[in-house]
């Protein structure tokens, strides 16, 4: 059979993901911080984009983006008036606003070129320059606190040098994260000399600082209150037995009776394994929700986007028209055209992202209204497919929208994925229970235990849950209990006996 060449025409269908569609998908799964960083990079790269810092009185065009709102039949859900300004027209920005020359007046200058000194703060600095005040008011860091004590410790210059290196190697918890042999070799001194400096530093406040492990940290704190004796040393040498609550073996290792052992354990529990944590001065990261939910006077739920997390950008159409006329080469024309298309697509993608988040959040609120009204025990089983089918989207889209997005409710701030829980079947064919509500019931039952007789085994927890309509297996109860970090019934009885 001879081989040959031939041409054929075939017709078919295929899905091609364009770069613009890839960008829109990427924007869906970004958190508010990541989105703000992405938009900031686009503002620096694209000269036709401009951040909308406030309302601009210009005519509105017919292409203005629609208001991102979702009307629910069961719940009153709408977007706030402020969130309607997510998208704006290119006419909102005039080319004259881009200039900084003619007619531009500095905010600090008044008529006649005089400076308004009423806006200055302490030290002659202008308003907003509060670094000096901030340095005076913020709490000292652990390194600063140790350095202050080093200045009055009376050490020799060589010892001060070694102490400075050791202090720099302290982590946020107050532990020394440096190898003494390596420090001695690097500084060209004896190991005994470095250990002597470390001994001095371990006498600094807070007690337990500069320790190399937990045992040494606890020992330093006990020495500080003159409670370190051979029995305590034996207890610290057997912290693994204390973690397992093996009191019989611990009593034999320490050579004390039950009463003395209880007192020793109570003293250990009063110590802190992280002495430097109080000096950690980094400001806490504030969790900013993407969506707010509040109850209306009529008992319905009002869902609105948090406009503070939505970057507001505009396309400067007039500036585009001006630079288009000035473009001469094909390269310049291509750059202006691509920048204009990219800017328009970004504005539309941000608007579509906001609408999608609102739509998904509204459906979640509709499905989990019982949780909002009555608490976690009324959290319903929910999966991505249920929400996707209800709003006419794909499951992957719902998954991207709920990633790294948070919703503020009257019961706290939760990640949107929190509301998706697996189902636990009910007894006698009743309505299924969510895994989160079952875990909450297990936790409540354990927290209600007061005496040894009240402690429930996993089998007893299964019986109680089945009596309340939850059909659950013993291994599932054990898995949920371990996930909640609840000890076994034997350990809980032992703990109640010790604290009695």
C-alpha positions as a LaTeX table, in Angstrom:
\begin{tabular}{lrrr}
\hline
Residue & $x$ (\AA) & $y$ (\AA) & $z$ (\AA) \\
\hline
Unk1 & 0.00 & 0.00 & 0.00 \\
Unk2 & 1.56 & 3.29 & $-1.11$ \\
Unk3 & 1.84 & 6.27 & 1.26 \\
Unk4 & 0.81 & 9.71 & 0.07 \\
Unk5 & $-0.15$ & 13.23 & 1.13 \\
Unk6 & $-3.62$ & 14.73 & 1.01 \\
Unk7 & $-5.43$ & 17.78 & 2.36 \\
Unk8 & $-8.63$ & 17.57 & 4.39 \\
Unk9 & $-10.97$ & 20.20 & 5.84 \\
Unk10 & $-12.56$ & 19.48 & 9.19 \\
Unk11 & $-15.01$ & 21.49 & 11.26 \\
Unk12 & $-15.05$ & 21.28 & 15.03 \\
Unk13 & $-15.78$ & 23.16 & 18.22 \\
Unk14 & $-13.34$ & 23.99 & 20.98 \\
Unk15 & $-13.04$ & 26.23 & 23.99 \\
Unk16 & $-10.17$ & 28.67 & 23.84 \\
Unk17 & $-9.30$ & 30.58 & 27.01 \\
Unk18 & $-8.12$ & 34.00 & 25.96 \\
Unk19 & $-5.61$ & 35.97 & 28.06 \\
Unk20 & $-8.41$ & 38.33 & 29.07 \\
Unk21 & $-10.54$ & 35.42 & 30.30 \\
Unk22 & $-7.57$ & 34.00 & 32.18 \\
Unk23 & $-7.14$ & 37.37 & 33.87 \\
Unk24 & $-10.81$ & 37.49 & 34.86 \\
Unk25 & $-10.56$ & 33.99 & 36.36 \\
Unk26 & $-7.42$ & 34.98 & 38.22 \\
Unk27 & $-9.10$ & 38.07 & 39.70 \\
Unk28 & $-11.91$ & 35.93 & 41.12 \\
Unk29 & $-9.64$ & 33.95 & 43.45 \\
Unk30 & $-7.49$ & 36.86 & 44.64 \\
Unk31 & $-7.95$ & 38.15 & 48.18 \\
Unk32 & $-8.57$ & 41.86 & 48.72 \\
Unk33 & $-4.88$ & 42.47 & 49.52 \\
Unk34 & $-3.69$ & 40.54 & 46.48 \\
Unk35 & $-6.22$ & 42.32 & 44.29 \\
Unk36 & $-5.08$ & 45.73 & 45.50 \\
Unk37 & $-1.45$ & 44.83 & 44.73 \\
Unk38 & $-2.43$ & 43.59 & 41.26 \\
Unk39 & $-4.36$ & 46.77 & 40.47 \\
Unk40 & $-1.51$ & 48.92 & 41.77 \\
Unk41 & 0.87 & 47.14 & 39.38 \\
Unk42 & $-1.54$ & 47.72 & 36.49 \\
Unk43 & $-1.80$ & 51.41 & 37.37 \\
Unk44 & 1.96 & 51.74 & 37.15 \\
Unk45 & 2.15 & 49.82 & 33.87 \\
Unk46 & $-0.85$ & 51.23 & 32.03 \\
Unk47 & $-0.92$ & 55.04 & 31.49 \\
Unk48 & $-4.62$ & 54.98 & 30.54 \\
Unk49 & $-5.68$ & 53.68 & 33.96 \\
Unk50 & $-6.25$ & 55.99 & 36.89 \\
Unk51 & $-7.36$ & 55.31 & 40.45 \\
Unk52 & $-10.71$ & 56.82 & 41.38 \\
Unk53 & $-9.92$ & 58.69 & 44.59 \\
Unk54 & $-13.24$ & 60.50 & 44.85 \\
Unk55 & $-16.40$ & 61.59 & 43.06 \\
Unk56 & $-15.86$ & 63.53 & 39.84 \\
Unk57 & $-18.67$ & 65.67 & 38.47 \\
Unk58 & $-18.83$ & 64.71 & 34.80 \\
Unk59 & $-21.45$ & 63.41 & 32.46 \\
Unk60 & $-22.26$ & 59.73 & 32.65 \\
Unk61 & $-22.13$ & 57.65 & 29.47 \\
Unk62 & $-24.40$ & 54.88 & 28.33 \\
Unk63 & $-21.58$ & 52.36 & 28.77 \\
Unk64 & $-21.39$ & 52.93 & 32.52 \\
Unk65 & $-21.10$ & 49.67 & 34.43 \\
Unk66 & $-24.26$ & 48.29 & 35.97 \\
Unk67 & $-24.83$ & 48.44 & 39.66 \\
Unk68 & $-23.70$ & 45.21 & 41.37 \\
Unk69 & $-26.78$ & 44.16 & 43.28 \\
Unk70 & $-28.69$ & 40.97 & 43.86 \\
Unk71 & $-32.39$ & 40.88 & 44.75 \\
Unk72 & $-33.48$ & 37.77 & 46.61 \\
Unk73 & $-36.98$ & 36.50 & 46.88 \\
Unk74 & $-36.58$ & 35.23 & 50.45 \\
Unk75 & $-34.07$ & 37.77 & 51.77 \\
Unk76 & $-33.72$ & 41.45 & 51.16 \\
Unk77 & $-30.30$ & 41.62 & 49.59 \\
Unk78 & $-28.93$ & 44.65 & 47.81 \\
Unk79 & $-25.72$ & 46.47 & 47.33 \\
Unk80 & $-25.07$ & 49.71 & 49.14 \\
Unk81 & $-25.10$ & 53.03 & 47.37 \\
Unk82 & $-21.38$ & 53.39 & 47.86 \\
Unk83 & $-20.62$ & 50.09 & 46.14 \\
Unk84 & $-22.43$ & 51.29 & 43.03 \\
Unk85 & $-19.36$ & 53.38 & 42.21 \\
Unk86 & $-17.09$ & 50.39 & 41.57 \\
Unk87 & $-16.96$ & 51.11 & 37.88 \\
Unk88 & $-16.91$ & 54.48 & 36.13 \\
Unk89 & $-16.77$ & 55.87 & 32.63 \\
Unk90 & $-13.67$ & 57.03 & 30.83 \\
Unk91 & $-15.18$ & 60.52 & 30.68 \\
Unk92 & $-14.86$ & 60.82 & 34.44 \\
Unk93 & $-11.26$ & 61.93 & 34.07 \\
Unk94 & $-10.12$ & 64.94 & 32.06 \\
Unk95 & $-6.65$ & 65.29 & 30.58 \\
Unk96 & $-6.20$ & 68.54 & 32.46 \\
Unk97 & $-6.22$ & 66.65 & 35.76 \\
Unk98 & $-3.07$ & 64.80 & 34.75 \\
Unk99 & $-1.06$ & 68.02 & 34.60 \\
Unk100 & 0.82 & 69.28 & 37.60 \\
Unk101 & 1.89 & 72.63 & 36.25 \\
Unk102 & $-0.56$ & 75.38 & 35.25 \\
Unk103 & $-3.04$ & 76.24 & 37.94 \\
Unk104 & $-1.72$ & 73.59 & 40.35 \\
Unk105 & $-1.64$ & 74.81 & 43.91 \\
Unk106 & 0.13 & 73.06 & 46.74 \\
Unk107 & $-2.06$ & 71.99 & 49.67 \\
Unk108 & 0.36 & 73.60 & 52.10 \\
Unk109 & 0.44 & 76.99 & 50.37 \\
Unk110 & $-2.07$ & 79.79 & 50.74 \\
Unk111 & $-2.58$ & 83.01 & 48.81 \\
Unk112 & 0.62 & 85.01 & 48.58 \\
Unk113 & 2.78 & 81.87 & 48.89 \\
Unk114 & 2.53 & 81.73 & 52.69 \\
Unk115 & 2.72 & 78.40 & 54.46 \\
Unk116 & $-0.12$ & 77.37 & 56.71 \\
Unk117 & 1.79 & 76.52 & 59.88 \\
Unk118 & $-1.44$ & 75.52 & 61.61 \\
Unk119 & $-1.10$ & 72.16 & 59.81 \\
Unk120 & 2.25 & 71.38 & 61.34 \\
Unk121 & 2.67 & 68.95 & 64.18 \\
Unk122 & 5.21 & 68.64 & 66.94 \\
Unk123 & 8.80 & 69.35 & 65.96 \\
Unk124 & 7.77 & 71.49 & 62.96 \\
Unk125 & 6.80 & 68.48 & 60.82 \\
Unk126 & 3.71 & 68.65 & 58.67 \\
Unk127 & 0.51 & 66.85 & 59.45 \\
Unk128 & 0.76 & 63.11 & 58.83 \\
Unk129 & 4.47 & 62.84 & 59.62 \\
Unk130 & 4.04 & 61.08 & 62.94 \\
Unk131 & 7.18 & 58.92 & 63.02 \\
Unk132 & 8.56 & 60.73 & 66.09 \\
Unk133 & 5.32 & 60.39 & 68.04 \\
Unk134 & 5.01 & 56.76 & 66.94 \\
Unk135 & 8.51 & 55.98 & 68.19 \\
Unk136 & 7.61 & 57.43 & 71.59 \\
Unk137 & 4.29 & 55.65 & 71.99 \\
Unk138 & 4.91 & 52.17 & 70.60 \\
Unk139 & 6.00 & 49.48 & 73.10 \\
Unk140 & 9.65 & 48.37 & 72.99 \\
Unk141 & 10.58 & 45.19 & 71.18 \\
Unk142 & 12.21 & 42.28 & 72.99 \\
Unk143 & 15.60 & 43.12 & 71.47 \\
Unk144 & 15.30 & 46.75 & 72.57 \\
Unk145 & 14.26 & 45.65 & 76.06 \\
Unk146 & 17.29 & 43.34 & 76.38 \\
Unk147 & 19.63 & 45.98 & 74.94 \\
Unk148 & 18.49 & 48.48 & 77.57 \\
Unk149 & 19.33 & 45.99 & 80.32 \\
Unk150 & 22.67 & 45.23 & 78.66 \\
Unk151 & 23.65 & 48.91 & 78.89 \\
Unk152 & 23.49 & 48.79 & 82.70 \\
Unk153 & 24.77 & 45.23 & 83.21 \\
Unk154 & 28.37 & 46.37 & 83.74 \\
Unk155 & 29.93 & 43.97 & 81.23 \\
Unk156 & 33.34 & 44.46 & 79.67 \\
Unk157 & 33.59 & 45.59 & 76.02 \\
Unk158 & 34.36 & 42.05 & 74.75 \\
Unk159 & 31.41 & 40.70 & 76.70 \\
Unk160 & 29.16 & 43.44 & 75.29 \\
Unk161 & 30.14 & 42.39 & 71.76 \\
Unk162 & 29.26 & 38.75 & 72.44 \\
Unk163 & 26.04 & 39.76 & 74.21 \\
Unk164 & 24.98 & 41.85 & 71.21 \\
Unk165 & 25.42 & 38.88 & 68.88 \\
Unk166 & 23.40 & 36.62 & 71.20 \\
Unk167 & 20.62 & 39.17 & 71.64 \\
Unk168 & 20.32 & 39.50 & 67.87 \\
Unk169 & 19.77 & 35.72 & 67.70 \\
Unk170 & 16.70 & 35.76 & 69.98 \\
Unk171 & 13.39 & 34.87 & 68.33 \\
Unk172 & 9.97 & 36.37 & 69.06 \\
Unk173 & 9.25 & 33.78 & 71.79 \\
Unk174 & 12.44 & 34.71 & 73.66 \\
Unk175 & 14.50 & 31.63 & 72.77 \\
Unk176 & 18.13 & 31.77 & 71.67 \\
Unk177 & 18.41 & 30.46 & 68.12 \\
Unk178 & 22.20 & 30.41 & 67.78 \\
Unk179 & 24.83 & 27.72 & 68.16 \\
Unk180 & 27.32 & 28.76 & 70.84 \\
Unk181 & 30.17 & 26.91 & 69.16 \\
Unk182 & 29.49 & 28.77 & 65.92 \\
Unk183 & 29.32 & 32.12 & 67.76 \\
Unk184 & 32.59 & 31.41 & 69.56 \\
Unk185 & 34.32 & 30.47 & 66.31 \\
Unk186 & 32.99 & 33.50 & 64.46 \\
Unk187 & 34.06 & 35.94 & 67.18 \\
Unk188 & 37.37 & 34.18 & 67.87 \\
Unk189 & 36.80 & 33.54 & 71.59 \\
Unk190 & 36.48 & 30.53 & 73.88 \\
Unk191 & 33.19 & 28.65 & 74.22 \\
Unk192 & 33.37 & 29.09 & 78.02 \\
Unk193 & 33.53 & 32.85 & 77.53 \\
Unk194 & 30.35 & 32.82 & 75.39 \\
Unk195 & 28.58 & 30.57 & 77.90 \\
Unk196 & 29.50 & 32.99 & 80.70 \\
Unk197 & 27.95 & 35.90 & 78.79 \\
Unk198 & 24.85 & 33.80 & 78.12 \\
Unk199 & 24.52 & 33.08 & 81.83 \\
Unk200 & 24.42 & 36.83 & 82.50 \\
Unk201 & 21.85 & 37.41 & 79.76 \\
Unk202 & 19.64 & 34.63 & 81.13 \\
Unk203 & 19.29 & 36.70 & 84.29 \\
Unk204 & 17.60 & 39.52 & 82.35 \\
Unk205 & 13.90 & 40.21 & 82.38 \\
Unk206 & 11.57 & 38.63 & 81.45 \\
Unk207 & 12.45 & 35.50 & 83.38 \\
Unk208 & 13.16 & 32.58 & 81.07 \\
Unk209 & 14.50 & 34.66 & 78.20 \\
Unk210 & 17.58 & 33.51 & 76.22 \\
Unk211 & 16.79 & 29.84 & 76.93 \\
Unk212 & 17.69 & 27.24 & 74.33 \\
Unk213 & 14.75 & 24.91 & 74.91 \\
Unk214 & 11.53 & 24.67 & 76.90 \\
Unk215 & 13.10 & 22.83 & 79.82 \\
Unk216 & 15.78 & 25.49 & 80.28 \\
Unk217 & 13.16 & 28.23 & 79.92 \\
Unk218 & 11.01 & 26.77 & 82.71 \\
Unk219 & 14.07 & 26.13 & 84.87 \\
Unk220 & 15.16 & 29.77 & 84.58 \\
Unk221 & 11.71 & 30.93 & 85.67 \\
Unk222 & 11.72 & 28.57 & 88.65 \\
Unk223 & 15.19 & 29.75 & 89.67 \\
Unk224 & 13.94 & 33.33 & 89.48 \\
Unk225 & 11.37 & 32.58 & 92.23 \\
Unk226 & 13.73 & 30.25 & 94.15 \\
Unk227 & 11.62 & 27.15 & 93.43 \\
Unk228 & 14.15 & 25.08 & 91.50 \\
Unk229 & 15.08 & 22.00 & 93.53 \\
Unk230 & 15.97 & 18.37 & 92.69 \\
Unk231 & 12.30 & 17.37 & 92.58 \\
Unk232 & 11.50 & 20.16 & 90.16 \\
Unk233 & 14.56 & 19.23 & 88.09 \\
Unk234 & 13.29 & 15.66 & 87.86 \\
Unk235 & 9.87 & 16.94 & 86.82 \\
Unk236 & 11.41 & 19.06 & 84.06 \\
Unk237 & 13.43 & 16.06 & 82.91 \\
Unk238 & 10.18 & 14.12 & 82.43 \\
Unk239 & 7.96 & 16.66 & 80.69 \\
Unk240 & 6.92 & 13.93 & 78.25 \\
Unk241 & 5.25 & 12.07 & 81.14 \\
Unk242 & 3.46 & 15.27 & 82.14 \\
Unk243 & 2.21 & 15.72 & 78.58 \\
Unk244 & 0.80 & 12.18 & 78.65 \\
Unk245 & $-0.64$ & 12.82 & 82.14 \\
Unk246 & 1.06 & 9.68 & 83.43 \\
Unk247 & 1.02 & 10.81 & 87.07 \\
Unk248 & 2.02 & 7.47 & 88.54 \\
Unk249 & 5.28 & 7.34 & 86.56 \\
Unk250 & 5.87 & 11.03 & 87.21 \\
Unk251 & 5.39 & 10.60 & 90.95 \\
Unk252 & 7.97 & 7.82 & 91.01 \\
Unk253 & 10.45 & 9.82 & 88.93 \\
Unk254 & 10.19 & 12.85 & 91.23 \\
Unk255 & 10.04 & 10.89 & 94.48 \\
Unk256 & 7.09 & 12.84 & 95.92 \\
Unk257 & 3.57 & 12.06 & 97.03 \\
Unk258 & 0.31 & 12.96 & 95.25 \\
Unk259 & $-0.20$ & 16.28 & 97.05 \\
Unk260 & 3.34 & 17.51 & 96.37 \\
Unk261 & 3.09 & 16.45 & 92.74 \\
Unk262 & $-0.16$ & 18.37 & 92.27 \\
Unk263 & 1.47 & 21.51 & 93.70 \\
Unk264 & 4.51 & 21.09 & 91.47 \\
Unk265 & 2.37 & 20.61 & 88.37 \\
Unk266 & 0.34 & 23.69 & 89.28 \\
Unk267 & 3.56 & 25.73 & 89.52 \\
Unk268 & 4.71 & 24.48 & 86.12 \\
Unk269 & 1.38 & 25.42 & 84.56 \\
Unk270 & 1.69 & 28.93 & 86.00 \\
Unk271 & 4.91 & 29.48 & 84.03 \\
Unk272 & 5.04 & 30.74 & 80.46 \\
Unk273 & 6.80 & 28.78 & 77.72 \\
Unk274 & 7.05 & 31.94 & 75.56 \\
Unk275 & 8.55 & 34.68 & 77.75 \\
Unk276 & 9.21 & 37.02 & 74.83 \\
Unk277 & 5.69 & 36.94 & 73.42 \\
Unk278 & 4.64 & 40.00 & 75.43 \\
Unk279 & 7.22 & 42.11 & 73.59 \\
Unk280 & 6.16 & 41.20 & 70.09 \\
Unk281 & 5.30 & 44.66 & 68.81 \\
Unk282 & 4.19 & 43.90 & 65.27 \\
Unk283 & 0.64 & 45.26 & 64.86 \\
Unk284 & $-1.99$ & 42.56 & 64.53 \\
Unk285 & $-3.23$ & 41.93 & 61.02 \\
Unk286 & $-6.80$ & 43.14 & 60.76 \\
Unk287 & $-9.11$ & 40.85 & 58.84 \\
Unk288 & $-11.11$ & 42.95 & 56.38 \\
Unk289 & $-14.35$ & 41.29 & 55.23 \\
Unk290 & $-15.35$ & 41.42 & 51.57 \\
Unk291 & $-19.08$ & 41.29 & 52.34 \\
Unk292 & $-21.26$ & 42.62 & 55.15 \\
Unk293 & $-24.51$ & 41.02 & 56.33 \\
Unk294 & $-26.95$ & 42.68 & 58.69 \\
Unk295 & $-30.50$ & 42.04 & 59.76 \\
Unk296 & $-33.17$ & 44.48 & 58.66 \\
Unk297 & $-36.05$ & 45.58 & 60.89 \\
Unk298 & $-38.33$ & 43.22 & 58.95 \\
Unk299 & $-36.29$ & 40.19 & 59.93 \\
Unk300 & $-34.67$ & 39.78 & 56.52 \\
Unk301 & $-30.95$ & 39.79 & 55.72 \\
Unk302 & $-29.28$ & 42.66 & 53.88 \\
Unk303 & $-26.09$ & 41.74 & 51.99 \\
Unk304 & $-23.74$ & 44.39 & 50.66 \\
Unk305 & $-20.21$ & 44.55 & 49.35 \\
Unk306 & $-17.49$ & 46.17 & 51.41 \\
Unk307 & $-16.50$ & 48.98 & 49.07 \\
Unk308 & $-13.29$ & 49.59 & 51.03 \\
Unk309 & $-11.87$ & 46.37 & 49.57 \\
Unk310 & $-12.83$ & 47.18 & 45.98 \\
Unk311 & $-10.16$ & 49.00 & 43.97 \\
Unk312 & $-11.76$ & 51.77 & 41.95 \\
Unk313 & $-10.09$ & 52.48 & 38.62 \\
Unk314 & $-11.10$ & 54.61 & 35.65 \\
Unk315 & $-10.19$ & 54.59 & 31.98 \\
Unk316 & $-9.08$ & 58.04 & 30.84 \\
Unk317 & $-10.77$ & 58.14 & 27.43 \\
Unk318 & $-9.88$ & 61.77 & 26.70 \\
Unk319 & $-6.23$ & 61.16 & 27.43 \\
Unk320 & $-6.45$ & 58.11 & 25.16 \\
Unk321 & $-7.85$ & 60.26 & 22.36 \\
Unk322 & $-5.04$ & 62.75 & 22.79 \\
Unk323 & $-2.19$ & 60.22 & 22.80 \\
Unk324 & $-3.80$ & 58.33 & 19.89 \\
Unk325 & $-3.52$ & 61.43 & 17.74 \\
Unk326 & 0.12 & 61.86 & 18.74 \\
Unk327 & 1.09 & 58.25 & 17.95 \\
Unk328 & 3.21 & 58.12 & 14.80 \\
Unk329 & 4.86 & 54.72 & 14.49 \\
Unk330 & 3.13 & 51.35 & 14.35 \\
Unk331 & 4.75 & 50.41 & 17.66 \\
Unk332 & 3.29 & 53.46 & 19.38 \\
Unk333 & $-0.16$ & 52.85 & 17.91 \\
Unk334 & $-0.06$ & 49.20 & 19.00 \\
Unk335 & 0.98 & 50.16 & 22.54 \\
Unk336 & $-1.85$ & 52.71 & 22.86 \\
Unk337 & $-4.40$ & 50.27 & 21.45 \\
Unk338 & $-3.31$ & 47.39 & 23.70 \\
Unk339 & $-3.24$ & 49.65 & 26.77 \\
Unk340 & $-6.74$ & 50.91 & 26.05 \\
Unk341 & $-8.12$ & 47.39 & 25.54 \\
Unk342 & $-6.39$ & 46.11 & 28.69 \\
Unk343 & $-7.69$ & 49.03 & 30.75 \\
Unk344 & $-11.26$ & 48.52 & 29.58 \\
Unk345 & $-11.08$ & 44.80 & 30.24 \\
Unk346 & $-9.69$ & 45.32 & 33.75 \\
Unk347 & $-12.51$ & 47.72 & 34.64 \\
Unk348 & $-15.10$ & 45.25 & 33.36 \\
Unk349 & $-13.39$ & 42.33 & 35.10 \\
Unk350 & $-13.38$ & 44.15 & 38.45 \\
Unk351 & $-17.06$ & 44.96 & 38.02 \\
Unk352 & $-17.90$ & 41.37 & 37.12 \\
Unk353 & $-15.84$ & 40.11 & 40.06 \\
Unk354 & $-17.81$ & 42.30 & 42.47 \\
Unk355 & $-21.13$ & 41.13 & 41.03 \\
Unk356 & $-20.10$ & 37.48 & 41.25 \\
Unk357 & $-18.96$ & 37.79 & 44.88 \\
Unk358 & $-22.25$ & 39.45 & 45.78 \\
Unk359 & $-24.30$ & 36.81 & 43.97 \\
Unk360 & $-22.48$ & 33.89 & 45.61 \\
Unk361 & $-22.58$ & 35.52 & 49.06 \\
Unk362 & $-26.30$ & 36.21 & 48.71 \\
Unk363 & $-27.01$ & 32.57 & 47.92 \\
Unk364 & $-24.91$ & 31.42 & 50.87 \\
Unk365 & $-26.88$ & 33.75 & 53.14 \\
Unk366 & $-30.10$ & 32.36 & 51.70 \\
Unk367 & $-29.00$ & 28.79 & 52.38 \\
Unk368 & $-27.57$ & 29.44 & 55.86 \\
Unk369 & $-30.14$ & 31.89 & 57.25 \\
Unk370 & $-30.73$ & 29.48 & 60.14 \\
Unk371 & $-27.11$ & 29.85 & 61.24 \\
Unk372 & $-27.35$ & 33.64 & 61.15 \\
Unk373 & $-30.55$ & 33.63 & 63.18 \\
Unk374 & $-29.97$ & 30.83 & 65.69 \\
Unk375 & $-26.31$ & 29.82 & 65.71 \\
Unk376 & $-23.96$ & 27.08 & 64.60 \\
Unk377 & $-26.30$ & 24.25 & 65.61 \\
Unk378 & $-28.54$ & 25.30 & 62.72 \\
Unk379 & $-25.77$ & 25.29 & 60.12 \\
Unk380 & $-27.07$ & 23.26 & 57.17 \\
Unk381 & $-25.09$ & 20.86 & 54.99 \\
Unk382 & $-24.00$ & 22.74 & 51.87 \\
Unk383 & $-21.73$ & 22.01 & 48.91 \\
Unk384 & $-20.45$ & 23.94 & 45.93 \\
Unk385 & $-22.82$ & 22.27 & 43.49 \\
Unk386 & $-25.91$ & 23.40 & 45.40 \\
Unk387 & $-24.83$ & 27.05 & 45.26 \\
Unk388 & $-23.61$ & 26.78 & 41.67 \\
Unk389 & $-26.91$ & 25.31 & 40.47 \\
Unk390 & $-28.91$ & 27.95 & 42.32 \\
Unk391 & $-27.10$ & 30.90 & 40.72 \\
Unk392 & $-26.40$ & 29.32 & 37.33 \\
Unk393 & $-22.61$ & 29.16 & 37.59 \\
Unk394 & $-19.98$ & 26.44 & 37.45 \\
Unk395 & $-18.70$ & 24.83 & 40.64 \\
Unk396 & $-15.14$ & 25.95 & 39.88 \\
Unk397 & $-16.32$ & 29.56 & 39.74 \\
Unk398 & $-17.99$ & 29.27 & 43.14 \\
Unk399 & $-14.85$ & 27.64 & 44.52 \\
Unk400 & $-12.68$ & 30.52 & 43.28 \\
Unk401 & $-15.07$ & 33.14 & 44.62 \\
Unk402 & $-15.17$ & 31.62 & 48.11 \\
Unk403 & $-11.38$ & 31.30 & 48.38 \\
Unk404 & $-9.77$ & 33.96 & 50.59 \\
Unk405 & $-13.07$ & 35.88 & 50.86 \\
Unk406 & $-14.62$ & 36.77 & 54.21 \\
Unk407 & $-18.10$ & 37.76 & 55.26 \\
Unk408 & $-18.98$ & 39.82 & 58.33 \\
Unk409 & $-22.13$ & 38.57 & 60.05 \\
Unk410 & $-23.80$ & 39.38 & 63.39 \\
Unk411 & $-22.12$ & 36.19 & 64.68 \\
Unk412 & $-18.61$ & 37.14 & 63.59 \\
Unk413 & $-16.39$ & 37.18 & 60.53 \\
Unk414 & $-16.13$ & 33.90 & 58.63 \\
Unk415 & $-14.48$ & 32.72 & 55.46 \\
Unk416 & $-17.08$ & 31.93 & 52.82 \\
Unk417 & $-15.81$ & 28.35 & 52.67 \\
Unk418 & $-16.79$ & 27.95 & 56.34 \\
Unk419 & $-20.43$ & 27.59 & 55.29 \\
Unk420 & $-19.73$ & 24.55 & 53.10 \\
Unk421 & $-19.94$ & 21.50 & 55.36 \\
Unk422 & $-20.52$ & 17.82 & 54.77 \\
Unk423 & $-23.79$ & 16.15 & 55.71 \\
Unk424 & $-24.37$ & 13.76 & 58.62 \\
Unk425 & $-27.45$ & 11.62 & 58.13 \\
Unk426 & $-30.32$ & 11.94 & 60.56 \\
Unk427 & $-32.10$ & 9.09 & 62.30 \\
Unk428 & $-35.50$ & 7.97 & 61.04 \\
Unk429 & $-35.01$ & 9.78 & 57.72 \\
Unk430 & $-35.02$ & 13.30 & 59.11 \\
Unk431 & $-33.18$ & 16.34 & 57.76 \\
Unk432 & $-29.41$ & 15.85 & 57.57 \\
Unk433 & $-27.10$ & 17.67 & 59.97 \\
Unk434 & $-23.95$ & 19.57 & 59.03 \\
Unk435 & $-20.60$ & 18.31 & 60.28 \\
Unk436 & $-19.90$ & 21.70 & 61.91 \\
Unk437 & $-23.10$ & 21.58 & 63.97 \\
Unk438 & $-22.30$ & 18.01 & 65.09 \\
Unk439 & $-18.80$ & 19.07 & 66.18 \\
Unk440 & $-20.37$ & 21.94 & 68.10 \\
Unk441 & $-22.70$ & 19.52 & 69.91 \\
Unk442 & $-19.78$ & 17.26 & 70.85 \\
Unk443 & $-17.83$ & 20.22 & 72.19 \\
Unk444 & $-20.83$ & 21.43 & 74.21 \\
Unk445 & $-21.34$ & 17.97 & 75.74 \\
Unk446 & $-17.70$ & 17.77 & 76.80 \\
Unk447 & $-17.66$ & 21.31 & 78.21 \\
Unk448 & $-20.65$ & 20.42 & 80.38 \\
Unk449 & $-18.67$ & 17.69 & 82.18 \\
Unk450 & $-18.00$ & 18.69 & 85.79 \\
Unk451 & $-17.32$ & 15.46 & 87.69 \\
Unk452 & $-15.78$ & 12.10 & 86.81 \\
Unk453 & $-19.25$ & 10.61 & 86.55 \\
Unk454 & $-20.22$ & 13.21 & 83.94 \\
Unk455 & $-17.43$ & 12.26 & 81.54 \\
Unk456 & $-18.84$ & 10.71 & 78.35 \\
Unk457 & $-17.01$ & 8.03 & 76.42 \\
Unk458 & $-17.11$ & 8.07 & 72.62 \\
Unk459 & $-19.77$ & 5.32 & 72.70 \\
Unk460 & $-21.88$ & 7.38 & 75.09 \\
Unk461 & $-21.49$ & 10.45 & 72.85 \\
Unk462 & $-22.79$ & 8.36 & 69.94 \\
Unk463 & $-25.84$ & 7.36 & 71.98 \\
Unk464 & $-26.57$ & 10.95 & 73.03 \\
Unk465 & $-26.24$ & 12.21 & 69.46 \\
Unk466 & $-28.51$ & 9.47 & 68.14 \\
Unk467 & $-31.10$ & 10.40 & 70.76 \\
Unk468 & $-31.02$ & 13.95 & 69.35 \\
Unk469 & $-31.51$ & 12.67 & 65.79 \\
Unk470 & $-27.90$ & 12.41 & 64.54 \\
Unk471 & $-26.95$ & 9.07 & 62.96 \\
Unk472 & $-23.19$ & 8.97 & 63.47 \\
Unk473 & $-20.55$ & 6.27 & 63.85 \\
Unk474 & $-18.17$ & 5.98 & 66.79 \\
Unk475 & $-15.06$ & 6.47 & 64.61 \\
Unk476 & $-16.56$ & 9.71 & 63.29 \\
Unk477 & $-17.10$ & 10.96 & 66.84 \\
Unk478 & $-13.50$ & 10.08 & 67.68 \\
Unk479 & $-12.28$ & 11.91 & 64.56 \\
Unk480 & $-14.28$ & 15.04 & 65.40 \\
Unk481 & $-13.13$ & 14.92 & 69.03 \\
Unk482 & $-9.49$ & 14.72 & 67.98 \\
Unk483 & $-9.99$ & 17.55 & 65.48 \\
Unk484 & $-11.34$ & 19.68 & 68.35 \\
Unk485 & $-8.27$ & 18.69 & 70.44 \\
Unk486 & $-10.45$ & 17.13 & 73.10 \\
Unk487 & $-8.65$ & 14.44 & 75.16 \\
Unk488 & $-10.06$ & 10.96 & 75.50 \\
Unk489 & $-12.53$ & 10.15 & 78.26 \\
Unk490 & $-9.75$ & 8.50 & 80.33 \\
Unk491 & $-7.59$ & 11.63 & 80.16 \\
Unk492 & $-10.56$ & 13.89 & 80.93 \\
Unk493 & $-11.42$ & 11.86 & 84.05 \\
Unk494 & $-7.79$ & 12.05 & 85.15 \\
Unk495 & $-7.72$ & 15.82 & 84.62 \\
Unk496 & $-10.93$ & 16.34 & 86.61 \\
Unk497 & $-9.52$ & 14.21 & 89.43 \\
Unk498 & $-6.31$ & 16.27 & 89.54 \\
Unk499 & $-8.12$ & 19.60 & 89.62 \\
Unk500 & $-10.71$ & 18.47 & 92.18 \\
\hline
\end{tabular}
